[in-house]
């Protein structure tokens, strides 16, 4: 950048270099004072380097001309979610909005500990965003999960950018993680399954993790579906439910239960008349459950971090057991919901599915 005088103007002008091959931009400083013009040019130069946020550039230029800056809107982090939800009501599904709320709450909880001086949205700096991205990289099982969290924060801050007086959306500056690790994970080996069941029975963390693991291993259900299982959905040796992945398609599922699962459920206390696993249903967000299962894997001496092993690996285990029992690919896909045609996913012959489950060890 540089300032210069033009014969056809009484003001100082600023020449702005915008990169190789891009024509320069020429703008008037709006002042005849050389020192003021240099101050404006310096403010723009610093903003271009990223050293000066947009709101401070405007405030600096206003100060040069002696104008009183317009008041900038401020929004508390504690109020941000309610404001966002109000603005997006009806535009986002209830379940999606709930998931967004949990993701945003996770960031607010982290900021309260790591950045306690951050009370307003505009105080969330680039450094804070980068630090939280690193935290997600260290704590999320996959790059896809970490990127989903960052995407939600970018959406919330973007929606409230004007309302909160943000100079920029800091989350748009954070580089996303590679997502190829999302395909990681594998089936648990027989030795690992035995060690995990032993750790579950030892009560390493609160909750019926043994029952949840048995259900997952013999049905392929995801943790989110298992934690919301109701007793009314269980009929002798079968389970009827609508998995979260098929909710929008309004497709119900009828799954046969393995004898080991039936035996465990028959011995289970029914203190909670509604939920099968109340300790999982009521004990915090699902991210907390993922962390609890990580502690179980650690107690079982299973290298979870190196192999990206999570509770979801019970789903891989289910498919592996089906293959080992020589269950046909078609039946396996229908049992686990791996078919591509959603309308045919659970259109199956009950006798064949019952036999497939009974064939598992």
C-alpha positions as CSV (number, residue, x, y, z in Angstrom):
1,X,0.0,0.0,0.0
2,X,1.0,3.6,-0.5
3,X,-0.5,7.1,-0.4
4,X,-0.2,9.6,-3.2
5,X,-1.8,12.8,-4.6
6,X,-3.9,13.0,-7.7
7,X,-4.1,16.2,-9.9
8,X,-7.9,15.9,-10.1
9,X,-8.5,15.5,-6.4
10,X,-7.7,17.5,-3.3
11,X,-7.6,14.4,-1.1
12,X,-4.8,11.9,-0.5
13,X,-5.4,8.6,-2.2
14,X,-4.4,5.1,-1.2
15,X,-3.0,2.5,-3.6
16,X,-3.8,-1.1,-2.5
17,X,-1.9,-4.0,-3.8
18,X,-4.2,-7.1,-4.0
19,X,-1.8,-9.8,-5.2
20,X,0.0,-10.8,-8.4
21,X,-2.1,-10.6,-11.5
22,X,-4.9,-8.6,-9.7
23,X,-5.3,-4.9,-10.6
24,X,-4.5,-2.5,-7.8
25,X,-7.4,-0.8,-5.9
26,X,-7.3,3.0,-5.6
27,X,-9.4,4.6,-2.9
28,X,-9.7,8.1,-1.6
29,X,-8.6,8.6,2.1
30,X,-11.2,11.4,2.3
31,X,-8.7,13.8,3.9
32,X,-6.3,16.5,2.8
33,X,-4.1,15.9,5.9
34,X,-1.1,13.8,4.9
35,X,-0.6,12.4,8.5
36,X,-4.3,11.4,8.7
37,X,-4.0,9.7,5.3
38,X,-0.9,7.8,6.4
39,X,-2.7,6.7,9.6
40,X,-5.6,5.4,7.5
41,X,-3.2,3.6,5.2
42,X,-1.4,2.1,8.2
43,X,-4.7,0.9,9.7
44,X,-5.7,-0.8,6.4
45,X,-2.3,-2.3,6.0
46,X,-2.5,-3.8,9.5
47,X,-6.0,-5.1,8.8
48,X,-4.7,-6.7,5.6
49,X,-2.1,-8.5,7.6
50,X,-4.7,-9.7,10.1
51,X,-3.2,-7.6,13.0
52,X,-6.3,-5.4,13.3
53,X,-9.9,-6.6,13.4
54,X,-12.4,-4.9,11.2
55,X,-14.3,-3.2,14.0
56,X,-11.0,-1.6,15.3
57,X,-10.2,-0.4,11.7
58,X,-13.5,1.4,11.6
59,X,-13.1,2.8,15.1
60,X,-9.6,4.0,14.2
61,X,-10.7,5.8,11.0
62,X,-13.7,7.4,12.9
63,X,-11.3,8.7,15.5
64,X,-9.1,10.2,12.8
65,X,-12.0,12.2,11.5
66,X,-13.3,13.0,14.9
67,X,-16.5,11.0,14.5
68,X,-18.1,9.2,17.4
69,X,-18.2,5.5,16.6
70,X,-21.6,3.8,16.5
71,X,-22.2,1.5,19.4
72,X,-21.3,-2.1,18.6
73,X,-23.7,-4.9,19.5
74,X,-22.6,-7.4,22.2
75,X,-24.0,-10.8,23.0
76,X,-23.1,-12.9,26.0
77,X,-21.9,-16.5,25.2
78,X,-24.5,-17.6,27.8
79,X,-27.3,-16.0,25.7
80,X,-25.9,-17.0,22.3
81,X,-27.6,-20.3,22.0
82,X,-31.1,-19.1,22.9
83,X,-30.7,-16.3,20.4
84,X,-29.6,-18.7,17.7
85,X,-32.4,-21.1,18.4
86,X,-35.0,-18.4,18.3
87,X,-33.7,-17.2,14.9
88,X,-33.5,-20.7,13.4
89,X,-36.7,-22.0,14.9
90,X,-38.6,-23.9,12.2
91,X,-35.7,-23.9,9.8
92,X,-33.8,-26.8,11.5
93,X,-35.2,-30.1,12.8
94,X,-35.7,-30.6,16.5
95,X,-33.2,-33.4,16.7
96,X,-30.6,-31.5,14.7
97,X,-31.2,-28.4,16.9
98,X,-30.7,-30.5,20.0
99,X,-27.4,-31.9,18.7
100,X,-26.3,-28.4,17.8
101,X,-27.1,-27.2,21.3
102,X,-25.0,-30.0,22.9
103,X,-22.1,-29.1,20.6
104,X,-22.3,-25.4,21.4
105,X,-22.6,-26.2,25.2
106,X,-19.5,-28.3,25.0
107,X,-17.5,-25.3,23.6
108,X,-19.0,-23.0,26.3
109,X,-18.0,-25.4,29.1
110,X,-14.5,-25.7,27.7
111,X,-14.1,-21.9,27.3
112,X,-15.2,-21.4,30.9
113,X,-12.2,-23.4,32.1
114,X,-9.6,-22.6,29.4
115,X,-10.6,-19.0,28.6
116,X,-12.5,-17.8,31.7
117,X,-12.2,-14.1,30.7
118,X,-14.3,-14.7,27.6
119,X,-17.9,-13.7,28.5
120,X,-19.0,-12.3,25.1
121,X,-19.1,-13.8,21.7
122,X,-16.8,-11.1,20.2
123,X,-14.2,-12.0,22.8
124,X,-13.7,-15.4,21.2
125,X,-10.4,-14.7,19.4
126,X,-8.7,-16.6,16.7
127,X,-6.3,-18.0,19.3
128,X,-9.2,-19.4,21.3
129,X,-10.7,-21.0,18.2
130,X,-7.4,-22.6,17.2
131,X,-6.9,-23.8,20.8
132,X,-10.4,-25.4,20.8
133,X,-9.8,-27.0,17.4
134,X,-6.6,-28.6,18.9
135,X,-8.7,-29.8,21.9
136,X,-11.2,-31.4,19.5
137,X,-8.4,-33.1,17.6
138,X,-7.1,-34.6,20.9
139,X,-10.5,-35.7,22.2
140,X,-12.6,-36.6,19.2
141,X,-12.3,-40.1,17.9
142,X,-12.3,-39.1,14.2
143,X,-11.6,-36.1,12.0
144,X,-15.2,-36.2,10.9
145,X,-16.5,-35.7,14.4
146,X,-14.1,-32.8,15.1
147,X,-15.1,-31.1,11.8
148,X,-18.8,-31.5,12.6
149,X,-18.2,-29.7,15.9
150,X,-16.3,-26.9,14.1
151,X,-19.0,-26.7,11.5
152,X,-21.7,-26.2,14.1
153,X,-19.8,-23.4,15.8
154,X,-19.2,-21.7,12.4
155,X,-22.9,-21.9,11.7
156,X,-23.9,-20.4,15.0
157,X,-21.3,-17.6,15.0
158,X,-22.2,-16.9,11.3
159,X,-25.9,-16.6,12.1
160,X,-25.2,-14.2,15.0
161,X,-22.3,-12.3,13.4
162,X,-24.2,-9.0,13.0
163,X,-26.2,-9.4,16.2
164,X,-23.1,-10.0,18.3
165,X,-21.0,-7.4,16.6
166,X,-18.3,-9.8,15.4
167,X,-15.5,-8.5,13.2
168,X,-15.1,-11.9,11.7
169,X,-16.2,-15.5,12.0
170,X,-13.2,-17.0,13.7
171,X,-14.4,-20.5,13.0
172,X,-14.1,-20.0,9.3
173,X,-10.4,-19.6,9.7
174,X,-9.8,-22.9,11.5
175,X,-8.4,-25.6,9.2
176,X,-10.4,-28.8,9.2
177,X,-8.9,-32.1,10.0
178,X,-8.5,-34.9,7.4
179,X,-11.5,-37.2,7.5
180,X,-9.9,-40.4,6.2
181,X,-9.5,-41.5,9.9
182,X,-13.3,-41.7,10.0
183,X,-13.0,-45.0,8.3
184,X,-10.8,-46.4,11.0
185,X,-11.9,-48.8,13.6
186,X,-12.4,-52.6,13.4
187,X,-14.1,-55.5,15.0
188,X,-13.1,-56.5,18.5
189,X,-11.2,-59.7,18.7
190,X,-12.4,-62.6,20.9
191,X,-9.7,-61.8,23.5
192,X,-10.7,-58.1,23.5
193,X,-14.4,-58.9,23.9
194,X,-13.6,-61.1,26.9
195,X,-11.5,-58.4,28.5
196,X,-14.1,-55.7,27.8
197,X,-16.9,-57.7,29.3
198,X,-14.7,-58.3,32.4
199,X,-14.0,-54.6,32.7
200,X,-17.7,-53.8,32.3
201,X,-18.6,-56.3,35.0
202,X,-16.0,-54.7,37.3
203,X,-17.9,-51.4,37.4
204,X,-15.1,-49.3,36.1
205,X,-17.6,-46.6,35.3
206,X,-21.3,-46.2,36.3
207,X,-23.9,-47.8,34.0
208,X,-24.8,-51.2,32.6
209,X,-22.1,-51.2,30.0
210,X,-22.1,-55.0,29.9
211,X,-25.8,-55.1,28.8
212,X,-25.2,-52.2,26.4
213,X,-22.2,-54.0,24.9
214,X,-24.1,-57.3,24.5
215,X,-27.0,-55.5,22.8
216,X,-24.6,-53.7,20.4
217,X,-22.6,-56.9,19.6
218,X,-25.7,-58.9,18.8
219,X,-27.9,-56.3,17.1
220,X,-25.4,-53.8,15.5
221,X,-27.3,-50.9,17.1
222,X,-25.5,-47.6,17.7
223,X,-25.0,-46.2,21.2
224,X,-27.5,-43.4,20.6
225,X,-30.3,-46.0,20.0
226,X,-29.2,-48.3,22.8
227,X,-29.3,-45.6,25.4
228,X,-32.9,-44.8,24.6
229,X,-34.2,-48.4,24.5
230,X,-37.5,-48.8,26.3
231,X,-38.8,-51.9,28.0
232,X,-42.0,-51.6,26.0
233,X,-40.0,-52.2,22.8
234,X,-38.9,-55.7,23.9
235,X,-41.2,-58.6,23.3
236,X,-39.8,-61.9,24.5
237,X,-36.9,-62.6,22.1
238,X,-37.4,-59.7,19.8
239,X,-36.9,-55.9,19.7
240,X,-39.1,-53.4,17.9
241,X,-37.9,-49.8,17.5
242,X,-37.3,-47.0,15.0
243,X,-33.5,-46.3,14.8
244,X,-32.4,-42.7,14.7
245,X,-30.9,-43.3,11.2
246,X,-34.3,-44.2,9.8
247,X,-36.5,-41.7,11.7
248,X,-37.0,-39.4,8.8
249,X,-38.0,-42.3,6.7
250,X,-40.5,-43.5,9.3
251,X,-39.2,-47.0,9.1
252,X,-39.6,-49.3,12.1
253,X,-37.3,-52.3,12.8
254,X,-38.0,-55.7,14.2
255,X,-34.8,-57.4,15.3
256,X,-34.3,-60.9,16.9
257,X,-32.5,-60.9,20.2
258,X,-29.7,-63.3,20.9
259,X,-30.2,-65.7,23.8
260,X,-27.2,-64.1,25.7
261,X,-29.0,-60.7,25.4
262,X,-32.4,-62.2,26.5
263,X,-30.7,-63.9,29.5
264,X,-29.0,-60.6,30.6
265,X,-32.2,-58.6,30.3
266,X,-34.2,-61.2,32.2
267,X,-31.8,-60.8,35.2
268,X,-31.7,-57.0,34.9
269,X,-33.5,-54.9,37.5
270,X,-36.5,-52.9,36.3
271,X,-36.3,-50.1,38.8
272,X,-36.9,-47.7,36.0
273,X,-40.2,-48.8,34.4
274,X,-39.4,-47.0,31.1
275,X,-35.8,-47.3,30.0
276,X,-33.7,-50.4,29.8
277,X,-30.5,-48.6,30.5
278,X,-31.5,-45.6,32.7
279,X,-27.9,-44.9,33.8
280,X,-27.0,-44.3,30.2
281,X,-30.1,-42.4,29.3
282,X,-30.0,-39.9,32.2
283,X,-26.2,-39.6,32.7
284,X,-25.2,-36.6,30.6
285,X,-24.6,-36.2,26.9
286,X,-23.6,-39.0,24.6
287,X,-20.1,-37.5,24.3
288,X,-19.7,-38.3,28.0
289,X,-20.7,-41.9,27.4
290,X,-18.1,-42.2,24.6
291,X,-15.5,-41.1,27.1
292,X,-16.7,-43.6,29.7
293,X,-16.4,-46.5,27.3
294,X,-12.9,-45.2,26.5
295,X,-12.1,-45.8,30.2
296,X,-13.4,-49.3,29.9
297,X,-11.2,-50.0,26.9
298,X,-8.3,-48.7,28.8
299,X,-9.0,-50.9,31.8
300,X,-9.3,-53.8,29.5
301,X,-5.8,-53.0,28.1
302,X,-7.3,-52.4,24.6
303,X,-5.3,-50.0,22.5
304,X,-8.2,-47.8,21.6
305,X,-6.4,-44.7,20.5
306,X,-3.9,-46.4,18.2
307,X,-6.6,-48.3,16.4
308,X,-9.4,-45.7,16.7
309,X,-11.5,-48.1,18.7
310,X,-14.8,-46.8,20.1
311,X,-18.2,-48.2,21.1
312,X,-19.2,-48.1,17.4
313,X,-16.7,-51.0,16.9
314,X,-19.4,-53.3,18.3
315,X,-21.2,-52.7,15.1
316,X,-18.2,-53.9,13.1
317,X,-18.0,-56.8,15.5
318,X,-21.6,-57.7,14.8
319,X,-21.0,-57.8,11.0
320,X,-17.8,-59.9,11.5
321,X,-19.7,-62.4,13.7
322,X,-22.3,-62.7,11.0
323,X,-19.7,-63.4,8.4
324,X,-18.0,-66.0,10.6
325,X,-21.3,-67.7,11.1
326,X,-21.7,-67.9,7.3
327,X,-24.8,-65.7,7.3
328,X,-25.5,-64.5,3.8
329,X,-24.4,-61.0,2.8
330,X,-28.1,-60.1,2.0
331,X,-29.3,-61.1,5.5
332,X,-26.3,-59.4,7.2
333,X,-27.1,-56.2,5.4
334,X,-30.7,-56.3,6.4
335,X,-29.9,-57.1,10.0
336,X,-27.4,-54.2,10.4
337,X,-29.1,-51.8,8.0
338,X,-26.1,-51.7,5.6
339,X,-28.2,-51.9,2.4
340,X,-28.3,-48.8,0.2
341,X,-32.1,-49.0,-0.6
342,X,-33.7,-47.6,2.5
343,X,-37.2,-48.9,1.4
344,X,-35.9,-52.5,1.4
345,X,-33.7,-52.2,4.4
346,X,-36.0,-54.0,6.8
347,X,-38.3,-55.8,4.4
348,X,-37.2,-59.3,5.4
349,X,-38.1,-62.8,6.2
350,X,-38.3,-63.2,10.0
351,X,-37.4,-66.9,10.0
352,X,-34.2,-66.3,8.2
353,X,-33.1,-63.5,10.5
354,X,-34.0,-65.5,13.6
355,X,-31.8,-68.3,12.4
356,X,-28.9,-65.9,11.5
357,X,-28.9,-64.5,15.1
358,X,-29.1,-67.9,16.7
359,X,-26.1,-69.0,14.7
360,X,-23.9,-66.4,16.4
361,X,-21.6,-67.6,19.3
